Amino acid sequence: MTKNKVAIFGAFDRFNYGDLLFPYILEKHLHREAIRHAIEYYGLIKSDLSRYGGKKTKSVKSLLRKNKFSCGDAIIVAGGDVIGPEWGTMLLHLTRGVSTIIVKYLRETLSRRSFHRFSKYLLGGMTELPWVVDPLLCKQNVNIIYNSVGGTDFNNLCKDQRDCAAKLLNAAKYVSVRDCDTFQSILEAGVNQNKLVLAPDSAILVSEYFNAEMLKCLVSPKLNLLLTEKQKDNYVCIQISRKVTYDKILLLADQIARLVLEKGLNIVLLPIGRVPDHEDHIALKQLKKECSVACCMPTDEASIFDIMFLISKAKAFFGTSLHGNLTACSFCVPSAGFVGVSKVAAFVKTWSDFSLHPIIPFDEVVNTYDKLIKIPKARIIQKRSELIAAAYQNMAAISRIIKGA
């Protein structure tokens, strides 16, 4: 008898820390629930990021075009900011080197609609939006599940696209969204309120499945050379993306110097997203050059486990990355986001408060560090427990659907 299948579908075909986490969290939860379905991983394209800790992916068009489904199978859209991006953005994220320059040029010169259609054609897209699945393509009674997804750019879509997305989301078996802003946006577009569930981003579960002992075994040998024994217990992680912080480098360099000279801290500059439009590694290399004090930075070969480990052991985390902040929260590390990133603000507004997880200007790092280390540990642990419980509730609902309960 053929096993039923779970196709985990997401942006695992490019290096972005949070996206590469989702298949692990879903896989480990399904195993924990004793779900014995065959698990397969799909991105927009075939990829292999295993050297960075990612899962190998098949292309989703190979799944949908060959109609490899049986009744009772499931497609899980794994998470992330997927209800809103167009094909053009995804094409840019999948390019490298000269190709990135060409695609950026086309984005600037073509109309938005033309660039969208060109990108969809190039990537072999079968749906209007990359991550919103059409159940009719499956031709079987397949459960379409959206796992705590975000929609930062949903309201920027044209009305036809929003209407199309709403129709397909209404046809799904289960839709959980990660913040109130996404909930409200797709509700206004016509998604049935009874269809929607509010659930925290599943990255909050990372510490449940990767404890300290496991991470020690998973980190790369080079990571042990990054910090001396004395530095390992006394550092702060700083992460920024190029898009958000291109004009804030000097402000941040001054704050880093103060953390080192006034607070006696060591600094780890931590790139989390390497895709075009994030490009943390470029921004952080520029920041390191401008710093008047020594800073550590992992190599370009750093894996998602290296990133996870460094955040888990930090005294604090400051960053534009939602999943960097969520990883910190999961491991009870005090953290703060930077202004200019709506998805981080949406998380705090929905699930926390700004005194516990502040969103700060780039010249407020030192003052905020002083406040973060004064937050009672019990309060941080309590918030983590609340988020973990809510995330497990969402996962339990997904498990019941897959089991057919």
C-alpha positions in Angstrom: 0.0 0.0 0.0 1.4 3.4 -1.0 2.1 5.8 1.9 0.2 9.1 1.9 2.5 12.1 1.4 3.1 15.5 2.9 4.7 18.0 0.5 6.3 20.8 2.5 6.4 23.8 0.2 8.4 27.0 0.9 11.3 29.3 0.2 14.0 26.7 1.0 15.6 27.2 -2.3 17.5 30.4 -1.3 19.6 31.3 1.8 17.4 33.0 4.2 17.7 31.7 7.8 14.0 31.7 8.7 12.8 30.0 5.6 15.4 27.2 6.0 14.2 26.6 9.5 10.5 25.8 8.6 11.0 22.3 7.1 12.9 21.2 10.1 10.2 22.4 12.5 7.4 20.8 10.5 9.3 17.6 10.0 10.1 17.2 13.7 6.6 18.0 14.7 5.1 15.4 12.3 7.5 12.8 13.7 6.7 13.8 17.2 3.0 13.2 16.4 3.8 9.8 15.0 2.6 10.8 11.5 4.2 8.3 9.1 3.4 10.0 5.8 6.3 10.3 3.3 7.7 13.9 3.6 9.0 15.7 0.5 10.4 19.2 0.2 9.6 21.7 -2.6 10.7 25.2 -3.5 10.0 27.2 -6.6 13.1 25.5 -8.1 15.2 22.4 -7.5 18.0 23.3 -5.1 20.5 21.9 -2.7 21.5 24.1 0.3 22.5 21.2 2.4 26.0 22.6 2.9 24.3 25.4 4.9 22.0 23.1 6.7 19.1 23.4 4.3 16.9 20.7 2.9 17.3 19.7 -0.8 14.2 20.7 -2.7 12.4 19.6 -5.9 10.6 22.3 -8.0 7.0 22.7 -7.2 6.1 22.6 -10.9 7.4 19.1 -11.0 4.9 18.2 -8.2 1.9 20.0 -9.7 2.4 19.2 -13.4 2.9 15.5 -12.8 -0.1 15.4 -10.4 1.7 13.1 -7.9 -1.2 13.1 -5.4 -3.4 10.6 -3.8 -6.6 11.3 -1.8 -5.5 12.3 1.8 -2.2 13.8 0.8 -1.3 17.3 2.0 0.6 20.3 0.8 1.8 22.5 3.7 2.9 26.1 2.8 5.6 26.1 5.5 5.6 29.6 6.7 7.3 33.0 6.1 6.1 36.1 4.4 4.5 34.3 1.5 1.0 35.8 1.1 1.9 38.8 -1.0 5.2 38.4 -2.9 4.9 38.4 -6.7 6.9 36.3 -9.1 9.4 39.2 -9.8 10.5 39.4 -6.2 11.0 35.6 -6.1 13.0 35.7 -9.4 15.3 38.3 -7.9 15.8 36.2 -4.7 16.9 33.3 -6.8 19.5 35.1 -8.8 23.2 35.4 -8.2 26.0 37.6 -9.5 25.5 39.1 -13.0 22.0 37.7 -13.1 21.0 39.8 -10.1 22.1 43.0 -11.9 20.2 42.0 -15.0 17.0 41.2 -13.1 17.2 44.4 -11.1 17.6 46.3 -14.4 14.5 44.6 -15.8 12.6 45.4 -12.6 13.4 49.1 -13.1 12.7 49.3 -16.8 9.6 47.0 -17.3 6.2 47.8 -16.0 5.3 46.0 -12.8 2.8 43.7 -14.6 5.3 42.9 -17.4 8.0 42.1 -14.9 5.6 39.9 -13.0 4.6 37.9 -16.1 8.2 37.6 -17.4 9.3 36.3 -14.0 6.4 33.9 -13.8 7.2 32.5 -17.3 10.9 32.1 -16.5 10.2 30.2 -13.2 7.5 28.1 -14.8 4.8 29.5 -12.5 1.4 27.8 -12.6 -0.4 30.2 -10.2 -1.0 33.9 -10.1 1.1 34.2 -6.9 4.1 32.0 -6.2 3.1 30.6 -2.8 -0.7 30.6 -3.0 -1.6 27.1 -4.2 -4.6 26.3 -6.5 -6.2 23.1 -5.2 -7.6 22.4 -8.7 -4.1 21.7 -9.9 -3.9 18.8 -7.6 -6.9 17.0 -9.2 -7.3 15.0 -5.9 -8.8 15.6 -2.5 -5.5 17.1 -1.2 -5.4 19.1 2.0 -3.9 22.5 1.4 -2.5 23.9 4.7 -0.9 27.3 5.4 1.3 27.3 8.5 1.4 30.7 10.3 2.2 32.7 7.2 2.7 36.4 6.8 1.5 38.9 4.2 3.6 42.1 4.6 3.1 43.0 0.9 -0.4 41.8 0.5 -2.1 45.2 0.3 0.4 46.3 -2.4 -1.0 43.7 -4.8 -3.5 44.8 -7.4 -7.2 44.0 -6.7 -7.3 41.1 -9.2 -4.4 39.5 -7.4 -5.9 40.0 -3.9 -9.2 38.6 -5.2 -7.4 35.6 -6.7 -5.5 35.0 -3.4 -8.7 35.3 -1.3 -10.5 32.7 -3.5 -7.6 30.2 -3.2 -7.2 30.7 0.5 -10.9 30.1 1.0 -10.5 26.8 -0.9 -7.7 25.7 1.5 -8.3 23.3 4.3 -6.6 25.4 7.0 -5.1 28.9 7.1 -3.1 30.2 10.0 -1.5 33.6 9.8 1.2 35.0 12.1 0.1 38.5 12.8 -2.9 40.8 13.1 -1.9 42.9 10.1 -1.9 39.9 7.8 -5.2 38.6 9.3 -6.9 42.0 8.7 -5.5 42.4 5.2 -6.7 39.0 3.9 -10.0 39.3 5.8 -10.7 42.6 4.0 -9.8 40.9 0.7 -12.6 38.4 1.2 -11.2 35.4 3.1 -13.8 33.9 5.4 -13.1 34.8 9.0 -14.1 31.3 10.1 -11.3 30.0 7.8 -8.6 32.0 9.6 -6.5 31.2 12.7 -4.0 33.5 14.3 -0.9 31.7 15.4 2.7 32.8 16.1 5.4 32.1 13.5 6.4 28.5 14.0 10.1 29.6 14.2 9.4 30.2 17.9 9.6 26.4 18.3 13.2 26.2 17.3 14.5 25.7 20.8 12.0 22.9 21.4 13.7 20.8 18.7 17.3 22.1 18.8 18.6 22.2 22.4 22.1 23.3 23.4 23.6 19.8 23.2 22.2 19.1 19.8 23.5 22.4 18.5 27.0 21.7 19.7 27.1 18.7 17.5 25.6 20.5 14.5 27.8 23.6 14.3 30.7 23.8 11.9 34.3 23.4 13.1 35.1 26.9 12.0 32.6 28.4 14.4 34.7 27.3 17.4 37.5 29.5 16.0 35.3 32.6 15.8 35.4 33.5 19.6 38.0 32.9 22.3 36.9 31.1 25.4 36.7 34.4 27.3 34.5 36.0 24.5 32.1 33.1 24.3 30.1 34.1 27.3 30.1 37.9 26.7 28.9 38.9 23.3 26.0 40.6 21.6 24.7 39.7 18.1 24.1 42.5 15.6 22.2 41.7 12.4 21.1 44.2 9.7 19.9 43.9 6.1 21.3 46.0 3.3 17.9 47.3 2.1 16.9 48.7 5.5 20.2 50.0 6.8 22.2 51.3 3.9 22.3 54.8 5.4 22.6 53.8 9.0 26.0 52.2 9.1 27.9 55.1 10.8 25.2 55.4 13.5 25.4 51.7 14.2 29.2 51.7 14.2 29.3 54.4 16.9 26.8 52.3 19.0 29.0 49.2 18.6 32.1 51.1 19.8 30.2 52.2 22.9 29.1 48.6 23.6 32.7 47.5 23.5 34.3 50.4 25.3 31.6 51.2 27.9 30.0 47.8 28.5 33.0 45.5 27.9 31.1 43.4 25.4 32.3 41.5 22.4 30.4 41.9 19.1 29.3 39.2 16.6 28.1 40.6 13.3 25.6 37.9 12.2 24.4 37.6 8.6 21.1 35.8 8.4 19.7 36.6 5.0 22.0 36.5 1.9 19.4 36.8 -0.9 19.1 40.0 -3.0 17.0 42.6 -1.2 18.3 41.3 2.2 22.1 40.9 1.6 23.0 41.0 5.3 26.6 39.9 4.6 27.2 43.0 2.4 25.8 45.4 5.0 27.7 43.8 7.8 31.0 43.7 6.0 30.6 47.5 5.4 29.7 47.9 9.1 32.7 46.0 10.2 34.9 48.2 8.0 33.5 51.4 9.6 33.8 50.1 13.2 36.6 51.5 15.3 36.7 48.4 17.5 37.2 44.7 16.7 34.1 42.7 15.7 33.7 39.0 14.9 31.8 37.8 11.8 31.2 34.2 10.7 32.4 33.1 7.3 30.2 33.0 4.2 29.9 29.2 4.8 28.1 29.6 8.2 25.1 27.3 8.4 21.7 27.8 9.9 22.9 25.8 12.9 25.8 28.2 13.4 23.4 31.1 13.3 21.0 29.4 15.8 23.9 28.6 18.1 25.3 32.1 18.1 22.0 33.7 18.9 21.2 31.1 21.6 24.4 31.9 23.5 24.3 35.7 23.1 23.7 38.2 25.9 21.4 40.1 23.6 20.3 40.2 19.9 19.7 43.3 17.9 18.4 42.9 14.3 16.1 43.7 11.4 15.3 39.9 11.0 12.0 38.7 12.4 13.4 35.1 12.7 16.6 36.3 14.4 14.4 38.0 17.0 12.1 34.9 17.2 15.1 32.6 17.7 16.3 34.9 20.5 12.9 34.8 22.1 12.8 31.0 21.8 16.1 30.7 23.6 15.1 33.4 26.2 17.8 35.8 24.9 16.7 39.5 25.3 16.3 41.1 21.8 15.3 44.3 20.0 14.3 45.0 16.4 15.2 48.0 14.4 12.8 50.5 12.9 11.8 50.2 9.3 10.8 46.5 9.3 7.0 46.1 9.4 7.0 42.3 10.0 9.0 42.6 13.3 6.7 45.4 14.5 3.6 43.3 13.5 5.0 40.4 15.6 5.5 42.5 18.7 2.1 44.2 18.3 0.3 40.9 18.0 2.2 38.6 20.4 4.3 40.7 22.8 4.7 44.3 23.9 7.3 47.0 23.1 8.8 47.1 26.6 9.8 43.4 26.3 10.7 43.4 22.6 11.4 47.1 21.7 11.7 48.4 18.1 14.4 51.0 18.2 16.3 53.6 16.1 19.8 52.7 15.2 21.3 55.2 17.6 19.5 53.6 20.7 21.4 50.3 20.9 23.4 51.1 24.0 20.5 52.6 26.0 18.3 49.7 25.0 20.9 47.1 26.0 20.9 48.6 29.5 17.1 48.2 29.6 17.1 44.6 28.1 19.4 43.2 30.7 17.2 44.5 33.5 14.1 42.7 32.3 13.4 39.9 34.8 14.3 36.5 33.4 11.0 35.2 34.7 9.1 37.6 32.4 11.1 36.5 29.4 10.5 32.8 30.2 6.8 33.5 30.7 6.4 35.1 27.3 8.3 32.3 25.6 6.0 29.8 27.3 2.9 31.6 26.0 4.2 31.7 22.5 5.3 28.1 22.5 1.9 27.0 23.8 0.1 29.0 21.0 2.4 27.6 18.4 1.8 24.0 19.5 -1.9 24.6 19.4 -1.5 25.5 15.7 0.7 22.5 15.0 -1.8 20.2 16.7 -4.6 21.5 14.4 -2.4 20.8 11.4 -1.6 17.3 12.7 -5.3 16.5 13.1 -6.0 17.4 9.5 -3.1 15.2 8.2 -4.2 12.3 10.3 -7.8 12.8 9.1 -9.1 13.1 12.6 
